[in-house]
Amino acid sequence: MNRNDQQFIAQKIRTQYMEQQNTELDALRALDAKAKRPANIFSYLFGGLGAIIMGCGMSLVMTDIGVTLGLENAMVPGIVIGVIGLAMALINYPLYRQILRGRKQRYAPEILALSEQLMNKQ
C-alpha cells in the first residue's frame, strides 16, 4: 500500500471521529424526513393490516379453517372479511396522500425558509 492510500484511509477514519457539524442541508433533510415519516409509517401499518385481514378472509373462503372454527358455511363471513381488507388496501393511498399533504402544509414555512437560505448562499 503506497503512501497516498494510507493517507486516504487515515483521513477517512479520522472524519468518522471528528465532531460532525450540522449544516443547513442536513437540517433541511431532517425536516423533510420529519414531515414525511408519520405518513409513511401509517401507510405501511394500515396497508399491512388491510392485507392481513384480506388474507384471513381468503383463507376462510378457500380452506377448511371455518370448519375448525365451528362455522358451518365460512363462505359468507370470508367474503365479508376479505372485502373489508380489500377496502382498507384501496383507501390506504388516498389516506397517505391526505396525511402527507397536511404534514407538508405544517412544515412548509420552515422548509421553504431553510431552502431559501441554502439557495441564496450559492
TORKOL-4160 file (C-alpha; in steps of 0.2 Angstrom, whole numbers, padded with zeros to 4 digits, m for minus):
122
<pt num="1" X="0000" Y="0000" Z="0000"/>
<pt num="2" X="0008" Y="0017" Z="m0005"/>
<pt num="3" X="0008" Y="0032" Z="0005"/>
<pt num="4" X="m0007" Y="0041" Z="m0004"/>
<pt num="5" X="m0018" Y="0026" Z="0000"/>
<pt num="6" X="m0013" Y="0026" Z="0018"/>
<pt num="7" X="m0016" Y="0045" Z="0020"/>
<pt num="8" X="m0033" Y="0042" Z="0012"/>
<pt num="9" X="m0038" Y="0028" Z="0023"/>
<pt num="10" X="m0032" Y="0038" Z="0038"/>
<pt num="11" X="m0042" Y="0053" Z="0033"/>
<pt num="12" X="m0057" Y="0043" Z="0030"/>
<pt num="13" X="m0056" Y="0035" Z="0048"/>
<pt num="14" X="m0052" Y="0052" Z="0056"/>
<pt num="15" X="m0068" Y="0060" Z="0049"/>
<pt num="16" X="m0078" Y="0047" Z="0057"/>
<pt num="17" X="m0072" Y="0053" Z="0074"/>
<pt num="18" X="m0072" Y="0071" Z="0071"/>
<pt num="19" X="m0087" Y="0081" Z="0078"/>
<pt num="20" X="m0099" Y="0082" Z="0064"/>
<pt num="21" X="m0106" Y="0100" Z="0061"/>
<pt num="22" X="m0124" Y="0100" Z="0056"/>
<pt num="23" X="m0126" Y="0110" Z="0040"/>
<pt num="24" X="m0141" Y="0119" Z="0034"/>
<pt num="25" X="m0143" Y="0105" Z="0021"/>
<pt num="26" X="m0143" Y="0092" Z="0035"/>
<pt num="27" X="m0156" Y="0102" Z="0044"/>
<pt num="28" X="m0167" Y="0103" Z="0028"/>
<pt num="29" X="m0165" Y="0084" Z="0025"/>
<pt num="30" X="m0170" Y="0080" Z="0043"/>
<pt num="31" X="m0185" Y="0092" Z="0042"/>
<pt num="32" X="m0191" Y="0084" Z="0026"/>
<pt num="33" X="m0190" Y="0067" Z="0034"/>
<pt num="34" X="m0199" Y="0073" Z="0049"/>
<pt num="35" X="m0213" Y="0079" Z="0038"/>
<pt num="36" X="m0215" Y="0063" Z="0028"/>
<pt num="37" X="m0211" Y="0050" Z="0042"/>
<pt num="38" X="m0229" Y="0049" Z="0050"/>
<pt num="39" X="m0237" Y="0047" Z="0033"/>
<pt num="40" X="m0226" Y="0033" Z="0028"/>
<pt num="41" X="m0227" Y="0024" Z="0045"/>
<pt num="42" X="m0246" Y="0025" Z="0044"/>
<pt num="43" X="m0247" Y="0019" Z="0026"/>
<pt num="44" X="m0236" Y="0004" Z="0030"/>
<pt num="45" X="m0245" Y="m0001" Z="0045"/>
<pt num="46" X="m0263" Y="0002" Z="0038"/>
<pt num="47" X="m0259" Y="m0007" Z="0022"/>
<pt num="48" X="m0251" Y="m0022" Z="0030"/>
<pt num="49" X="m0266" Y="m0024" Z="0042"/>
<pt num="50" X="m0278" Y="m0022" Z="0027"/>
<pt num="51" X="m0268" Y="m0036" Z="0018"/>
<pt num="52" X="m0268" Y="m0047" Z="0033"/>
<pt num="53" X="m0287" Y="m0045" Z="0035"/>
<pt num="54" X="m0290" Y="m0048" Z="0017"/>
<pt num="55" X="m0279" Y="m0064" Z="0018"/>
<pt num="56" X="m0289" Y="m0070" Z="0033"/>
<pt num="57" X="m0305" Y="m0068" Z="0023"/>
<pt num="58" X="m0297" Y="m0078" Z="0008"/>
<pt num="59" X="m0292" Y="m0091" Z="0020"/>
<pt num="60" X="m0309" Y="m0093" Z="0026"/>
<pt num="61" X="m0316" Y="m0095" Z="0009"/>
<pt num="62" X="m0303" Y="m0106" Z="0001"/>
<pt num="63" X="m0298" Y="m0118" Z="0016"/>
<pt num="64" X="m0307" Y="m0128" Z="0029"/>
<pt num="65" X="m0302" Y="m0116" Z="0043"/>
<pt num="66" X="m0320" Y="m0111" Z="0045"/>
<pt num="67" X="m0325" Y="m0129" Z="0050"/>
<pt num="68" X="m0311" Y="m0129" Z="0063"/>
<pt num="69" X="m0318" Y="m0113" Z="0070"/>
<pt num="70" X="m0335" Y="m0120" Z="0071"/>
<pt num="71" X="m0343" Y="m0111" Z="0056"/>
<pt num="72" X="m0354" Y="m0122" Z="0045"/>
<pt num="73" X="m0353" Y="m0111" Z="0030"/>
<pt num="74" X="m0337" Y="m0100" Z="0030"/>
<pt num="75" X="m0340" Y="m0093" Z="0013"/>
<pt num="76" X="m0351" Y="m0078" Z="0018"/>
<pt num="77" X="m0340" Y="m0072" Z="0033"/>
<pt num="78" X="m0324" Y="m0075" Z="0022"/>
<pt num="79" X="m0330" Y="m0064" Z="0008"/>
<pt num="80" X="m0336" Y="m0050" Z="0020"/>
<pt num="81" X="m0319" Y="m0051" Z="0029"/>
<pt num="82" X="m0310" Y="m0051" Z="0013"/>
<pt num="83" X="m0319" Y="m0036" Z="0006"/>
<pt num="84" X="m0316" Y="m0026" Z="0022"/>
<pt num="85" X="m0297" Y="m0030" Z="0020"/>
<pt num="86" X="m0298" Y="m0025" Z="0001"/>
<pt num="87" X="m0307" Y="m0009" Z="0006"/>
<pt num="88" X="m0293" Y="m0005" Z="0018"/>
<pt num="89" X="m0280" Y="m0008" Z="0005"/>
<pt num="90" X="m0289" Y="0003" Z="m0008"/>
<pt num="91" X="m0291" Y="0018" Z="0004"/>
<pt num="92" X="m0273" Y="0017" Z="0010"/>
<pt num="93" X="m0265" Y="0028" Z="m0004"/>
<pt num="94" X="m0278" Y="0042" Z="m0003"/>
<pt num="95" X="m0276" Y="0042" Z="0016"/>
<pt num="96" X="m0257" Y="0043" Z="0014"/>
<pt num="97" X="m0259" Y="0057" Z="0002"/>
<pt num="98" X="m0270" Y="0067" Z="0014"/>
<pt num="99" X="m0259" Y="0064" Z="0029"/>
<pt num="100" X="m0244" Y="0069" Z="0019"/>
<pt num="101" X="m0252" Y="0085" Z="0012"/>
<pt num="102" X="m0257" Y="0090" Z="0030"/>
<pt num="103" X="m0239" Y="0087" Z="0036"/>
<pt num="104" X="m0232" Y="0097" Z="0021"/>
<pt num="105" X="m0243" Y="0111" Z="0025"/>
<pt num="106" X="m0237" Y="0111" Z="0043"/>
<pt num="107" X="m0219" Y="0111" Z="0039"/>
<pt num="108" X="m0219" Y="0121" Z="0023"/>
<pt num="109" X="m0214" Y="0138" Z="0030"/>
<pt num="110" X="m0199" Y="0131" Z="0039"/>
<pt num="111" X="m0193" Y="0120" Z="0024"/>
<pt num="112" X="m0196" Y="0135" Z="0012"/>
<pt num="113" X="m0186" Y="0147" Z="0023"/>
<pt num="114" X="m0172" Y="0135" Z="0025"/>
<pt num="115" X="m0171" Y="0130" Z="0007"/>
<pt num="116" X="m0171" Y="0149" Z="0003"/>
<pt num="117" X="m0156" Y="0152" Z="0014"/>
<pt num="118" X="m0147" Y="0137" Z="0005"/>
<pt num="119" X="m0151" Y="0144" Z="m0012"/>
<pt num="120" X="m0146" Y="0162" Z="m0008"/>
<pt num="121" X="m0129" Y="0156" Z="m0001"/>
<pt num="122" X="m0123" Y="0150" Z="m0018"/>
